[in-house]
């Protein structure tokens, strides 16, 4: 935890992170040099929208790139409806879901190298792997960030030869990610259930008191 805080502080001081991005109920600071790009090239692919439940509602929210062409690194943010806690059991499930997402939905073969739980300010599961695209080997990091009700999945891709140089910025950027509490849905399912139970109990008690007075 201390090392992560020191790394993040160093990134901020050195200006290695860009301005804060707020969108679709989340906020984070992308690596410096990454800029928003149009989503049209990714339309209909659900690229990066990895979900443990294939039937979950999910969509690509933002696409960023540090440049153009095959040498550019890209960063995608997807929002998935449903709770993700980044627990030890979900680590393995998420790793399998990432491989399945590339194979079934993107038509690519991702060779996973590691699956790891990161217990930072927002716990997350990271899947690191490589794939070959248009004759180029690219390193891909997919991170599922823990959140109640809805959560985000971040996918970063870069040429393998450039990956190590980008790692400090990418990790520091993920440490800044925050998912805001949902406002459109009102109470969470658990809270709504508890409230309904309390109201039902109060109604029964009121009815019993009325019967006694009769």
N, C-alpha and C positions, 0 to 999 in steps of 0.2 A: 504493500500500500504506500509506504514512504517513498519507495523508488518510483512508483507511478506518479506520485505527486511532484517529486523533484523533476521527473522527465517532462511532465506537463508544464511546470513552471518555466523550465528551460526553453521549451518550444514557444511559449507565449512571449518570453523576453526576446528571443531571437527572431520573432516575427514569422515563425515557420507555419503558423496557422492563420487562415484568412478570417474575414469578418463572419460574425454569427449568421447562420441561415435558419430562419423559422418558417415552417411549412407543415400543413396537415397535422398539427398538434405535437410536433417535435421541434427541437432546436439542437444545433451543434455547430462547431467551427471546423470547416473542411480544411485540409492541408492548403497552404499558401499556393496560389497559382491555379487552383481548381475553380472553374467557373461553370455556372449553370448552362446547359445546352438544351435544345429542343427535344421533347420526348418522342417526336414522330418516328425516328429510326427504331425505337423500342416498342412502338404501339402494337398492342395485341400479343406481345410475347410474354408478358408478366415476368420479364427478366429480373432476376434477383429476388422475386417474391416467394421465398422458400417458406413452406408451412408444414408443420408436423401432420396436420390434417389436410389432405389434398382438397377437401371440400370447403375449406375455410375461405371466407371473403378476403381477398387480398388484391393489391394493385401497386404498380410502380408509381412512386411519388415524385422523385427527382433524379436527374441525371447530370453529373458534373464531369468535366474533362479538363486536363491541364494543357491541352493543345489539340492538334489535328494529326491524322495519319496513324500508321501502325505503331509508332513509337510512343504514342501518348498513353498515359494512364487514365483510367476512367473510374468513377465512383457512382454507384447507384444506391438509392434509398427506396425501400418498399415498405408499405404499411400492411400489417396482417391483423385481422380481427381475431381476438382470442388471447388468453393469458399465456405468457412464456416466462418461466421462472429461472431458466438456466441451471436447473438442478443436475446432479450427476446422471440420473436416468435420462433426462432430456438431452444431455450432451451427446450420448450415443444415438438417440433418435434423430437429433438435428443433423448429425454427421451423415446419417443414412439419407435423410430428406434432401440434403444438399446434392449428394451424388445422384439421387433420383430426379431432382429438379433439372440438372444439367442434361441428363440422359433423355428423360421423357418429354420435357417441355422446351428445351433449347436445342436438342439434337446434338449435344456435344459430350465428349467423354472427359470427365474430370478425374485425375489421378490424385486422391487425397494423400497428404503427407502427415498431417497431424490434426487432431481434434482436441481442443483444450478449453477448459473453463477459466475465465478471467474474473476474479472477484474484485473489481474496481468499484467506483462510486455507483455505477450501474452494472451489475453482474451480466456477463455475456458468455456465449459459446462461440469460439472461433474455429472455423474449418479452413485450413490452408492446403492448397493443392495446385497442380499444374495442368494445363491443357495445351493442345496444339491447334492453332488457328491460322489458316492461310500460310502454312509453312513456318510460323513463328511460335516459339514456346512462351507462354505467358503464365505468370504466377497469379493465382486468384485467392483472395481472402474473403470469406463470407462470415459475417458476424450477426448472430441473433441476440438482441438486447432485451434483457428481462423487463417486463412491464405487466401490469394488471389490466385485463380487459382488452387491450390492443397493444401491439408491440411493433418494433421496427427491425428490419433486416438490412444490413449494409453490405454491399458487395464491391470490392476493389479489385481491379485487374490492371496489370502492367507487364511489360516485357520482362522475362525472367532475369535478364542481365542488369536490369535497373532496380530490381525489387529491394535489395538490401539497402540501397540509398534512400528509398522511400519509407522504409519501415518505421523510423522514429516519428515522422510526421503522421503516418496513418494511425499508429497506436495512440499518439497524443490526441488526435482528432476524435477517436472513438471514446476517449476518456471524457470528452466534453458533451457527449450525447445525452439528451434528456427527453423523455416522453412526458408531455403534459397530461394531467388528469383529464379524462374525457368530459366534455360539457354537454355534448349533444344527446347523450344517452341518459342523462339524469343520474339516478343512483346506480351503483353497481348491482349486479345480480344478487350477490350475497347480502348487500345492505337492503336491497328491495325486499328480499325474502324475510329478513329479520324484521323490517318495518311491518310487512304484511302480517307476520305472526303476532307482533305486538298489538296491532290494531284489532286482529281477530280476538286475542285474549281480552282486550279492553271491552270489546263488544259483548262477549260472553259474560264478563263480570257485570257489566251494566244491566244486561238482561236478567241475570240472576238476582241482582239487587231489586230490580223492578218487580220481579215475581214475589220476593219476600215482602215487599211493601204492600202488595195486593193481598 
